[in-house]
Amino acid sequence: MSTDSTTTHRKPADSLFAHIIAWREKHITEKTFVVFLALLVGVLGGFAALILKWLIHLIAHTLTSSLPINQSNFMFAIYPAVGVLICLMFVRYLVRDNISHGVTRVLYAISQNKSRLKRHNMFSSLCASSVTIGFGGSVGAEGPIVFTGAAIGSTIGQTFRMSPRVLMILVGCGAAAGIAGIFKAPIAGMLFTLEVLMIDLTTVSVMPLLIASIAGATVAYTFTGYEAEFFYVQTEPFMTGRIPYVVLLGIFCGLISLYFTRVMNMMENAFRRINGSWRKYGFGAIIMSGAIFLFPPLYGEGYGAIESLLSGDTQAILDGSLFYSDRGSVWTIIAMLTALTMVKAFATSATNGAGGVGGTFAPSLFVGCMAGFLFAYTINHIFGLDLSVKNFALMGMAGVMSGVMHAPLMAIFLTAELTGGYQMFLPLLIVSALSYFTIKTFLPYSIYAMRLAQRGELLTHHKDKAVLTLLKIDNVIETDFRCVSPDMDLREMVKEISQSNRNLFPVVDDNHRLIGVVLLDEIRNIMFRPDLYRRMKVNTFMSSPPALIDINSSMEQVMKIFDDTGAWNLPVVDGDKYVGFMSKSKIFNSYRRVLRHYSED
């Protein structure tokens, strides 16, 4: 009875919404409506960023405001472990879904799931990351806000029944708004979608992305003021005579980016080999808490340490640590900066591996700042130079972010927008470009894209690969081939041929395993000889296919098999079970359809 009542109450609302959608399709063009949706997504993404920052600061201030800075404190080891434990319980028992590696999951949704994200992602990552970071987990809030913003865009797009092409743009709008809102960086937000999410900049996508980024940043400016995220004043002008050192810094940042990425991957693989959530938590909590206790600047996002170095306060990185008493020692500072640069990757991966939720944006900025400052500080001390440590810290932020994210343009503009350091554009360009080219020599993909690229599931700016990634094997498999048995005689085979409009016949056994194929052209010379009808069996004239296609293969792998064999049709198998056939003509038709659909301007 209640079910019928619920259905009755639902129908008018569903009907009304259907009428609204129908009216929109009739009176408002898709391009205009996408601009409106982009504005809505941008505003909501900006508010989501504000809420996340507010929750993080509220929790962190409540826990750490009374802690002394002139001595070490075991609470730096306890708080992060407690926060990750709360996050682990929240994800495991309430969310019941994997919400880690937010940017990678957005990339996967774009490449493999028609840009569809689950509705709970609009709030689950936000809640989990605020607890993880607020309690001191050594990760950033930017990955979760990208996930949250992208989920907002995807959900709104699905609600209005937009096509996958428009959904992809709205996902990019949400991600751009999240970055713009949390960093007050509208240009960087837009560039993030182009370089990291790899959404093409076309006449259709440029305006929605720009509007969403501006809307997200405007929300942040309205409620938090126009000051840059980090306080930075360029007291020492950049001189062209410093360019050789800037070049060296760019290469150095590229190598640091390579180290950071490989340590993150190594730790992720180590956690993958551990069975059980509680074992992973114990292993990760020990590493994370130990690192943060020894080096308190690793606590949380680490933005306090960045601000200290950008303002020239070198001694602040020793606050709350075991090394506070050696504040005047140059070598203690160098050792601390080196340790922070090297250990941050372990602390970040341990936080996520233990069950926390956070991103690598803030860690890459942190490592870059430490690396740049360390570079200039060490050279000044050893060679007696007067390089501006503040300027080199700023350049290091852009350099490491460029290398880790494989996004040099975003790194340049984000660093400038974060600090107001627009006067440093030339050295930022040099460092970002050299860092990117350095790491590109060793790693072709960013820290986010690497996992998907290895599985052939990554959508890229390479048009051919992008279209092949969007194609799905299930959509190009043809199953209207008549199967024959190896024990059939030629008479029965001729009967099957007469009832089929195909010239290719898969030969399968009783367990539906593919054991060969029969080509009509190969038996044409015997099929009209009645004297052979009873004497010849299918297993005597069948042949082996030139190759088999596994149903789990990527389309890029499939096309390589076709190119290598020169075949026009190839059988598809699931294990050893016959599934169907794939033909070049079917793939080419689907390829042209997808290319035309996603390239419309």
HELIX and SHEET records of a PDB file:
HELIX    1   1 SER A    2  HIS A   27  1                                  26    
HELIX    2   2 GLU A   30  THR A   64  1                                  35    
HELIX    3   3 MET A   75  PHE A   90  1                                  16    
HELIX    4   4 VAL A   91  VAL A   95  3                                   5    
HELIX    5   5 GLY A  102  GLN A  112  1                                  11    
HELIX    6   6 ARG A  119  MET A  122  5                                   4    
HELIX    7   7 SER A  124  GLY A  134  1                                  11    
HELIX    8   8 GLU A  142  THR A  159  1                                  18    
HELIX    9   9 PRO A  164  PHE A  183  1                                  20    
HELIX   10  10 PRO A  186  GLU A  195  1                                  10    
HELIX   11  11 VAL A  206  THR A  224  1                                  19    
HELIX   12  12 THR A  240  ARG A  242  5                                   3    
HELIX   13  13 ILE A  243  ARG A  272  1                                  30    
HELIX   14  14 SER A  277  LEU A  294  1                                  18    
HELIX   15  15 PRO A  296  LEU A  298  5                                   3    
HELIX   16  16 TYR A  303  LEU A  310  1                                   8    
HELIX   17  17 THR A  314  LEU A  318  5                                   5    
HELIX   18  18 TYR A  324  ASP A  326  5                                   3    
HELIX   19  19 VAL A  330  ALA A  354  1                                  25    
HELIX   20  20 PHE A  361  PHE A  383  1                                  23    
HELIX   21  21 VAL A  389  MET A  405  1                                  17    
HELIX   22  22 PRO A  408  THR A  419  1                                  12    
HELIX   23  23 TYR A  422  MET A  424  5                                   3    
HELIX   24  24 PHE A  425  LYS A  440  1                                  16    
HELIX   25  25 MET A  450  GLN A  454  1                                   5    
HELIX   26  26 LYS A  463  LEU A  470  1                                   8    
HELIX   27  27 ILE A  473  VAL A  476  1                                   4    
HELIX   28  28 LEU A  490  SER A  498  1                                   9    
HELIX   29  29 LEU A  520  ILE A  523  1                                   4    
HELIX   30  30 PRO A  530  LEU A  532  5                                   3    
HELIX   31  31 VAL A  538  PHE A  541  1                                   4    
HELIX   32  32 MET A  555  THR A  565  1                                  11    
HELIX   33  33 LYS A  584  TYR A  598  1                                  15    
SHEET    1   A 4 ILE A 477  GLU A 478  0                                        
SHEET    2   A 4 LYS A 577  SER A 583 -1                                        
SHEET    3   A 4 ASN A 569  ASP A 574 -1                                        
SHEET    4   A 4 ILE A 549  ASP A 550  1                                        
SHEET    1   B 2 LEU A 504  VAL A 508  0                                        
SHEET    2   B 2 LEU A 514  LEU A 519 -1                                        
END                                                                             
